Amino acid sequence: MLHHPPELTAETWSHVSRRLLAKLLAELAYEEVIAPRPETPPADGPADYRLVLDDCAYRFRARRGAYGHWSVEPASITPTGDPFHFLRHARHTLGLTGQTLGHLVRELNATLAADSRLAAHALPVAELAGLDYAALEGHQTGHPWLVVNKGRLGFSAVDADRWTPEARRPGPLPWLAVRTTLAAYRGVPALATAERLYAGELDPAVRHTFDATLRDRGLDPAGYLYLPVHPWQWDETVLPLFAGQIATADVVPLPSDGDLRLPQQSVRTFLNVSHPDRHTVKLPLSILNTLVWRGLPTERTLAAPAVTGWVHALRDADPFLRDECRVILLGEVASVTVHHPFYDRVPEVPYQYKELLGAIWREPLDRHLRPGERARTLAALIHTDPEGRSFTAELVRRSGLDPATWLRRLFAALLPPLLRFLYRYGTVFSPHGENAVVVFDADDVPVRLAIKDFVDDVNVSDEPLPELDAMPDEVRRVLLTEPPDFLPQFIHSGLFIGVFRYLAPLCAEQLGVPESCFWGLVREEILRHQARFPELKDRFALFDLLVPRIDRLCLNRNRLYRDGYRDRPQRPHAAVHGTVANPLHVS
């Protein structure tokens, strides 16, 4: 009998569809893809808007916010809350090609199916606040800015039921042995050899089984490296595209190590729930999700431990970062990179074919937490439950602090380490909702920051700075560089636009903190940091976070117009469309 997911009911589908349409209208208006016109004079509160499409008009109520943000009330949308109706009647207004529209509808359906599952099993924030870091990830609703944020092109319905974070199903991962003629190992000094990594990651009995599997085939384990592989990736990508290497025993399938691992929001990253002290593993997954194919770039996988070593060295030599901020940098401490004998030698092939097989081991968060501390991704702070209650409001309630004081503590935990890296070292992370993790004390007060995903999301100044002179060549080759005036954009777009522009309206609505006060507190924290380090005055101007306007980075425009669903030899980057007023600027 065919399986019918129980969460796919008319009521749930209607609910998540209307919410997604509100998000679609809000984000397209933010990126100036559409231009709704006010029917009532905009004031401090919500106003009525009208949007003329190909052959009909939509009306809705929305509130405007900082950075040009729109908050659309789902219940106010007419004539319908159906996003497919909207796309059908807006396709000429939007100027979408048939190819883009067809794939977009597929991604939209997949996202709504995932949203239905989340909605059907949603918990109140009072219960969510009691979950640990790993469990809480399975309740998050995905990227707040990208509309089709759970498209996962390549996954079937069965795959989604098994391998997505909202499925909340830990499971074992199989492993592979890959001959060292194809595979390369890199590790930080403490894990300088693969043997050191395996000693901590594999039980002796498992290691014996792996070695015996090779010896039984007449193969020498000393000539191989071991790594986990996503079962979907093995079936869909590795087995077809490395068939010749499997035939010649360059790639040998192995059993699971027995540990249960839980997929996180990135889908390709797994926390070890059987042994939380063991490393998180990041694996390539050749699905198209949130703009890119989710593989592991060969060069960056090789360089990940070197990047970790360099970033750790900056922190460890800086008393402010090390002792005052106590910032946690979740290092990508080991990697196995597997080269494809054809694709990696042909630069013009689509980038997805250069990211097929490998693994990165990242430090687990738990080993860095002190007694009483707990961690939650920054994305959790903008989560709301079925009753519309904010997760942040629940944490503020539990803390016993007044909302403004709690927000000051949040900004004091998040901003100083990011500002120190930017101003002192010309180095910026992408502190979006999943890469930035907030550490709380036992009273749910924010106390410090943890950051992850260095090799993909660290950028450095292209203008020479003495602090960058000692950067190892291997790191210099892979880290992206940007002009100094653009580096602050990563904090604006990742943290302020990607998280705070959603958090600020929630704080206004549920905590009584006006948006002007919210952004004023952010500015105060930046100015406090600058006053602390007056010797870096020139850097505050070089990396100016307080300019009147900033570039409007657009993520949905990438999908709709710039990149669509076409293959390309390099990974895409966010589109820029005009500018927006910076709420941190005071004239």
C-alpha positions in Angstrom: 0.0 0.0 0.0 1.3 3.5 -0.8 2.3 5.6 2.1 0.3 8.7 2.8 2.2 11.1 5.2 -0.3 11.8 8.0 0.7 15.5 8.3 -0.5 16.2 4.7 -4.0 17.3 5.6 -6.0 20.1 4.0 -5.9 22.1 7.2 -2.2 21.9 7.7 -1.5 22.5 4.0 -3.6 25.6 4.0 -1.9 26.9 7.1 1.7 26.5 5.9 0.7 27.7 2.4 -0.6 31.0 3.7 2.5 31.5 5.9 4.8 30.8 3.0 2.9 33.1 0.7 3.3 35.9 3.3 7.0 35.2 3.3 7.1 35.2 -0.5 5.4 38.6 -0.7 7.7 40.0 2.1 11.0 38.8 0.7 10.2 39.7 -2.9 9.1 43.1 -1.8 12.3 43.4 0.3 14.5 42.5 -2.8 12.3 44.9 -5.0 11.2 42.1 -7.3 7.6 43.4 -6.6 6.5 46.9 -5.6 3.3 46.8 -3.5 1.6 50.1 -3.2 0.1 51.4 0.0 -3.7 51.9 0.1 -3.6 53.5 3.5 -0.9 55.9 4.6 2.0 53.9 6.1 2.5 54.8 9.8 4.2 53.2 12.7 1.9 50.3 12.6 0.8 48.1 9.7 -0.7 49.5 6.5 -2.8 48.0 3.7 -1.0 47.3 0.4 -2.1 46.4 -3.1 -0.1 44.5 -5.7 -1.2 44.4 -9.3 -0.3 41.2 -11.1 -0.8 39.9 -14.7 -4.6 39.7 -14.5 -5.6 40.2 -10.8 -4.5 42.2 -7.7 -3.5 41.0 -4.3 -4.1 42.9 -1.1 -2.5 42.4 2.3 -1.5 44.2 5.5 2.2 44.6 6.3 4.5 46.5 8.7 7.7 48.0 7.5 11.0 47.7 9.4 14.7 48.4 9.3 16.8 47.6 6.2 13.6 47.9 4.2 12.0 44.8 5.9 8.4 43.8 5.3 6.3 41.8 7.8 3.2 40.6 6.0 0.2 39.4 8.0 -0.7 35.9 6.6 -4.4 36.2 7.5 -4.8 39.5 5.6 -3.8 38.2 2.1 -6.6 38.2 -0.5 -7.9 36.8 -2.8 -6.2 33.6 -1.6 -3.4 32.2 0.5 -2.3 29.8 -2.2 1.3 30.6 -3.3 0.7 28.6 -6.6 -2.2 30.8 -7.5 0.1 33.8 -6.9 2.9 32.4 -9.1 0.4 31.5 -11.9 -1.0 35.0 -12.0 2.4 36.7 -11.4 4.6 34.8 -13.8 4.6 37.6 -16.4 4.9 40.3 -13.8 7.9 38.5 -12.3 9.4 37.8 -15.7 10.1 34.2 -14.9 11.2 31.7 -17.6 9.2 28.5 -18.0 12.3 26.5 -16.9 12.7 28.6 -13.7 9.0 28.5 -12.9 8.8 24.7 -13.4 11.7 24.0 -11.0 10.6 26.7 -8.6 7.2 25.0 -8.2 8.9 21.7 -7.4 11.0 23.4 -4.7 8.0 25.1 -3.4 6.1 21.9 -3.0 9.0 20.2 -1.3 9.3 23.1 1.1 5.6 23.1 1.9 5.7 19.3 2.5 8.5 19.8 5.0 6.7 22.8 6.6 3.6 20.6 7.0 5.6 18.0 8.9 7.1 20.7 11.1 3.7 22.2 11.7 2.1 18.9 12.5 4.6 18.1 15.2 5.4 21.6 16.5 6.0 22.1 20.2 5.3 25.2 22.3 8.4 27.3 23.0 8.2 26.4 26.7 9.0 22.8 25.7 11.5 23.8 23.0 13.5 25.8 25.6 14.2 22.5 27.4 15.7 20.7 24.5 19.4 20.2 24.0 21.2 21.6 21.0 20.9 18.6 18.8 17.2 18.0 19.4 16.3 21.7 19.0 17.8 21.7 15.4 15.1 19.3 14.3 12.4 21.9 15.1 13.8 24.8 13.2 12.0 26.0 10.1 14.9 26.8 7.9 16.4 29.8 6.2 14.3 32.9 7.1 15.3 34.9 4.0 15.1 32.3 1.2 11.5 31.4 0.4 12.0 27.9 -1.0 14.4 27.0 1.8 13.8 23.2 1.9 13.6 22.4 -1.8 16.3 19.7 -1.6 16.2 18.8 -5.3 17.3 15.2 -5.6 15.6 13.9 -2.5 12.5 11.7 -3.0 9.7 11.7 -0.4 11.3 8.6 1.2 14.6 10.4 1.4 13.0 13.4 3.0 11.3 11.1 5.5 14.7 9.6 6.4 17.4 12.2 6.0 16.0 15.7 6.8 16.4 17.4 10.2 12.6 17.7 10.7 12.4 13.8 10.4 14.4 13.8 13.7 15.7 10.3 13.0 19.2 9.5 14.1 20.8 6.6 12.1 24.1 4.9 11.3 26.3 6.0 8.5 28.2 3.5 6.4 31.9 4.0 5.7 34.3 3.7 2.8 37.9 2.8 2.3 39.5 4.9 -0.4 43.0 4.2 -1.7 45.5 6.9 -1.0 46.2 7.4 -4.7 42.7 9.1 -4.7 42.3 10.2 -1.1 44.3 12.7 0.9 44.2 13.3 4.7 44.7 16.6 6.4 44.6 17.4 10.1 45.5 20.0 12.7 48.7 19.2 14.6 46.8 17.3 17.3 45.4 15.1 14.6 48.4 15.2 12.3 47.8 11.6 11.1 44.7 9.8 10.2 45.5 7.2 12.8 45.1 9.8 15.6 41.7 10.7 14.2 40.5 7.1 13.9 41.7 6.3 17.4 39.1 8.7 18.8 36.4 8.2 16.2 36.3 4.4 15.9 36.0 1.7 18.5 38.8 -0.9 18.3 36.4 -3.6 17.2 35.1 -1.4 14.4 38.6 -0.6 13.2 39.4 -4.3 13.2 36.3 -5.0 11.1 37.3 -2.3 8.6 40.9 -3.6 8.3 39.7 -7.2 8.1 37.3 -6.3 5.2 40.2 -5.1 3.2 42.5 -7.9 4.1 39.8 -10.5 3.2 40.0 -9.0 -0.4 43.8 -9.2 -0.4 44.2 -5.4 0.2 46.6 -3.6 2.5 44.8 -1.3 5.0 47.9 0.9 5.1 47.1 2.0 1.6 43.6 3.3 2.4 41.9 6.1 4.2 38.5 5.6 6.0 35.6 8.0 5.9 31.8 8.0 6.4 29.5 8.5 3.4 25.9 9.6 3.3 23.8 6.6 2.1 22.0 8.7 -0.4 25.3 10.0 -1.8 26.6 6.5 -2.2 23.5 5.3 -4.1 22.9 8.4 -6.2 26.4 9.8 -6.8 29.4 7.7 -5.6 28.3 4.3 -7.0 27.5 5.6 -10.5 30.3 8.1 -10.8 33.1 6.1 -9.1 32.0 2.8 -10.6 35.4 2.2 -12.3 37.2 2.9 -9.0 34.9 0.5 -7.1 35.6 -2.1 -9.8 39.4 -1.8 -9.2 39.0 -1.6 -5.4 40.2 2.0 -5.2 36.9 2.6 -3.4 35.7 -0.2 -1.1 32.4 -0.1 0.8 32.5 -0.8 4.5 29.8 -1.4 7.2 28.7 1.3 9.6 30.7 2.2 12.6 27.5 1.7 14.6 27.2 5.3 16.0 23.9 7.0 15.5 24.1 10.4 14.0 21.5 13.1 13.6 21.2 15.4 10.5 21.3 19.1 11.3 19.8 22.0 9.5 22.4 22.0 6.8 21.2 18.4 6.1 24.8 17.2 5.2 26.1 17.8 8.8 25.6 15.1 11.4 26.0 15.2 15.2 27.0 12.0 16.9 24.3 11.2 19.4 25.8 7.9 20.5 29.1 9.5 21.5 28.5 13.3 21.7 32.3 13.7 22.5 33.1 12.5 19.0 33.3 14.9 16.1 30.5 16.3 14.0 30.9 15.1 10.4 30.2 17.2 7.3 29.6 15.1 4.2 29.0 16.0 0.5 25.4 15.7 -0.6 24.6 16.3 -4.2 21.3 17.9 -3.7 20.4 21.5 -4.8 19.2 23.4 -1.7 19.2 27.1 -0.8 21.0 28.2 -3.9 23.9 25.7 -4.2 24.7 22.0 -4.6 25.6 20.8 -1.1 28.9 19.1 -2.0 32.3 19.6 -0.5 34.7 21.5 -2.7 37.9 19.6 -3.1 40.4 22.4 -2.5 38.5 23.8 0.5 38.1 20.3 2.1 41.9 19.9 1.8 42.5 23.3 3.4 39.9 23.1 6.2 42.3 22.0 9.0 44.9 24.7 7.9 42.2 27.4 8.0 41.1 26.1 11.5 44.7 26.3 12.7 45.1 29.8 11.4 41.9 31.1 12.9 42.6 29.3 16.2 46.0 30.9 16.3 44.6 34.4 16.0 42.2 33.8 18.9 44.7 32.0 21.1 47.2 34.9 20.8 44.6 37.6 21.5 43.8 38.0 25.2 40.5 39.8 24.4 39.2 37.0 22.2 40.6 34.2 24.4 40.0 35.4 27.9 37.3 38.0 27.8 35.0 37.0 24.9 35.9 33.3 25.4 34.7 32.8 21.9 34.3 29.2 20.8 35.7 28.4 17.3 34.4 25.0 16.3 37.3 24.0 14.2 37.2 21.8 11.2 40.1 19.8 12.5 40.5 16.9 10.0 39.4 16.1 6.5 39.6 13.3 3.9 39.4 14.6 0.3 38.7 12.2 -2.5 39.6 13.3 -6.0 37.6 12.2 -9.0 40.1 11.1 -11.7 38.2 12.9 -14.5 36.1 15.7 -13.2 38.9 17.3 -11.0 41.1 17.7 -14.1 38.5 19.5 -16.2 37.9 23.0 -14.9 34.9 23.8 -17.1 32.6 21.1 -15.8 29.8 22.2 -13.3 31.1 22.6 -9.8 28.8 20.0 -8.4 31.0 17.4 -10.1 34.0 18.6 -8.2 32.4 18.1 -4.7 31.4 14.5 -4.8 33.2 12.6 -2.1 35.0 13.5 1.1 34.5 14.3 4.8 35.2 17.0 7.3 35.4 16.4 11.0 34.4 19.4 13.1 34.9 19.8 16.9 31.8 18.9 18.9 30.2 21.8 20.7 29.6 20.0 24.0 33.3 19.7 24.9 33.6 23.5 25.0 30.6 24.2 27.3 31.2 24.8 31.0 28.9 23.4 33.7 25.5 25.0 33.5 26.0 26.4 30.0 23.8 25.4 27.1 23.9 26.3 23.4 21.3 27.1 20.7 21.8 28.3 17.2 21.1 31.9 16.6 18.3 30.8 14.2 16.3 29.6 17.2 15.9 33.1 18.5 13.5 34.0 15.6 11.5 30.8 15.9 7.8 31.1 16.9 5.5 28.3 18.0 2.0 27.4 16.8 0.5 30.0 19.1 2.8 32.6 17.6 4.9 32.9 20.8 8.5 33.8 20.3 11.3 31.5 21.5 13.2 34.6 22.5 10.3 35.9 24.6 10.3 32.5 26.4 14.1 32.8 27.1 13.7 36.4 28.4 10.9 35.2 30.7 13.1 32.4 32.0 16.1 34.7 32.6 14.2 37.1 34.9 15.8 40.0 33.2 13.9 42.9 31.7 13.9 42.6 27.8 16.3 45.5 27.1 18.8 44.2 29.6 18.6 40.7 28.1 19.1 42.1 24.6 22.1 44.1 25.8 23.6 40.8 27.1 22.8 39.1 23.7 24.6 41.8 21.7 27.5 41.8 24.2 27.9 38.1 23.6 27.7 38.2 19.8 29.3 41.4 18.6 32.7 41.9 20.4 34.4 38.8 19.0 33.0 39.5 15.5 34.1 43.1 15.7 37.6 42.2 17.0 38.2 39.8 14.1 37.0 42.4 11.7 38.8 45.5 13.0 42.0 43.9 14.3 42.6 41.1 11.7 40.6 42.2 8.6 38.8 38.9 8.9 35.0 38.3 8.9 32.8 35.3 9.4 29.4 34.9 8.0 27.4 34.9 11.3 24.1 33.8 9.9 21.5 31.8 11.9 23.2 28.4 11.6 26.9 29.4 11.7 26.5 31.4 14.8 25.6 29.6 18.1 24.6 31.5 21.2 25.9 30.0 24.5 23.6 30.7 27.5 24.2 30.4 31.3 22.0 28.3 33.6 19.4 31.2 33.7 19.1 31.4 29.9 21.1 34.6 29.7 23.4 34.9 26.6 27.1 34.8 27.7 29.2 34.0 24.7 29.4 33.1 21.0 30.4 29.9 19.2 31.2 30.0 15.4 31.4 27.3 12.9 32.0 26.7 9.1 35.3 28.5 8.7 36.5 27.3 5.3 33.3 28.1 3.5 32.4 31.4 5.2 35.5 33.2 6.3 36.5 36.2 4.2 39.6 38.4 4.5 40.6 41.9 3.4 42.2 42.2 0.0 44.0 45.3 1.2 47.3 44.2 2.8 47.3 44.4 6.6 50.3 43.5 8.8 48.1 41.0 10.8 47.5 39.0 7.6 51.2 38.8 6.7 51.7 35.5 8.6 48.8 33.8 6.9 49.9 30.4 5.6 49.9 30.1 1.8 47.6 27.1 1.9 45.0 29.3 3.8 45.6 32.3 1.5 44.9 30.2 -1.6 41.4 29.2 -0.5 40.0 32.1 1.6 37.9 34.6 -0.4 39.1 38.2 -0.3 37.0 41.3 -0.5 37.7 45.1 -0.5 37.7 46.5 3.0 34.5 48.5 2.4 32.7 45.3 1.6 33.8 43.1 4.5 31.3 44.7 6.9 28.6 43.5 4.5 29.0 40.0 5.9 28.0 41.1 9.3 25.2 43.2 8.0 23.8 40.5 5.7 24.6 37.5 7.9 23.6 38.8 11.3 21.7 42.1 11.0 19.7 41.4 7.9 19.7 37.6 8.1 18.6 37.4 11.7 18.1 40.7 13.5 15.7 42.2 10.9 13.3 39.3 11.9 14.1 39.4 15.6 13.6 43.2 16.0 9.8 43.0 15.0 9.3 40.1 17.4 10.9 42.0 20.2 8.7 45.0 19.4 5.6 42.9 19.3 6.2 40.5 22.2 8.7 42.2 24.5 7.7 45.8 24.1 11.1 46.9 22.8 10.6 49.3 19.9 12.7 48.7 16.8 14.4 52.0 17.2 15.5 50.9 20.7 16.6 47.5 19.4 18.9 49.0 16.8 20.0 51.6 19.2 21.3 48.9 21.5 23.1 47.2 18.6 24.8 50.5 17.8 25.7 51.1 21.4 27.5 47.8 21.5 29.5 48.7 18.4 30.4 52.1 19.8 31.3 50.5 23.2 33.8 48.2 21.4 35.3 51.0 19.4 35.8 53.1 22.6 37.6 50.1 24.2 40.2 50.0 21.4 40.9 53.6 20.3 44.2 52.5 18.8 42.2 50.9 16.0 40.4 54.1 15.0 41.7 53.9 11.4 40.3 50.4 11.1 36.8 51.6 12.2 36.8 53.9 9.2 38.3 51.2 6.9 35.7 48.6 7.9 32.9 51.0 8.5 29.7 49.4 9.9 27.9 52.7 10.4 27.7 54.0 6.8 24.4 55.6 5.8 23.5 52.9 3.3 24.7 49.4 2.4 24.3 47.2 -0.6 21.1 45.2 -0.7 22.2 41.6 -1.1 19.5 39.4 -2.6 19.2 35.7 -2.3 15.8 35.0 -3.9 16.9 37.0 -7.0 19.7 34.5 -7.5 17.2 31.7 -7.9 14.7 33.7 -9.9 17.0 35.5 -12.3 20.7 35.4 -11.9 21.5 31.7 -11.5 18.1 29.9 -11.8 18.6 26.2 -12.0 21.4 26.1 -14.5 24.8 24.4 -14.1 27.8 26.6 -13.7 31.6 25.9 -13.1 31.7 28.1 -10.0 29.5 28.4 -6.9 27.1 31.3 -7.2 27.2 34.4 -4.9 24.4 36.6 -3.7 23.2 39.2 -6.1 23.4 42.9 -5.3 20.4 45.1 -6.1 20.6 48.8 -5.0 21.1 49.8 -1.4 19.1 50.0 1.8 19.3 52.5 4.7 21.5 51.4 7.5 19.6 51.6 10.8 23.0 51.8 12.7 23.8 55.1 11.0 23.0 58.3 12.9 23.4 61.5 10.9 
